[in-house]
């Protein structure tokens, strides 16, 4: 009986994650449309915002953050550069790496959305305090780590 309850809880959890992912994708698409870009391009800008410590961000770091192929990041960042949202320059230590940073235009446009983003986040996390969010993030990080292991094990089984 306990196994069946755990299986039900696991299934419910997975469906909740799928629902959350779907809603977040819709939200990101809406933010992207306000800037005239695609949802993946919006996520690239958000990844750069998160990762940039003032020196620019390598495409491989963006790809790893978003869990996409580096060639996809290269293609999309070229489009974002043409749109004036980011700058691309060779790395000072290794010219093979292109470092990307948000332009003033991107920073301004994202800043214009910041009040709306705060309000949206407040709505989504209304019933949770900082400790509850920290605990949930720790739990989700553990599940993500275990999911990566499970995916690798499955890949070995399938091979």
Residue pairs with C-beta under 8 A, 6 or more apart in sequence:
25 39
27 120
28 39
28 42
28 43
28 46
29 39
29 42
31 42
31 113
31 117
32 38
32 39
32 41
32 42
34 113
35 42
35 85
35 109
35 110
36 83
37 45
37 80
37 83
37 85
38 76
40 66
40 68
40 72
40 76
41 76
41 79
41 80
41 85
43 66
44 62
44 66
44 73
44 76
44 77
44 80
45 80
45 85
45 86
45 102
45 106
45 110
47 57
47 62
47 65
47 66
48 57
48 62
48 86
48 100
48 101
48 102
49 102
49 110
50 65
51 57
51 61
51 62
51 65
52 101
52 102
55 99
56 87
56 89
56 91
56 99
56 100
56 101
57 99
57 100
57 101
58 91
58 97
58 98
58 99
58 100
59 70
59 73
59 74
59 77
59 97
59 98
59 100
60 70
60 73
60 97
62 73
62 77
62 100
63 69
63 70
63 72
63 73
66 73
74 98
77 86
77 88
77 98
77 100
78 88
80 86
80 106
81 87
81 88
84 103
84 105
84 106
85 102
85 103
85 105
85 106
85 109
86 100
86 101
86 102
86 103
86 106
87 100
87 101
87 103
88 98
88 99
88 100
89 98
89 99
90 96
90 97
90 98
90 99
91 97
91 98
91 99
102 110
125 133
128 136
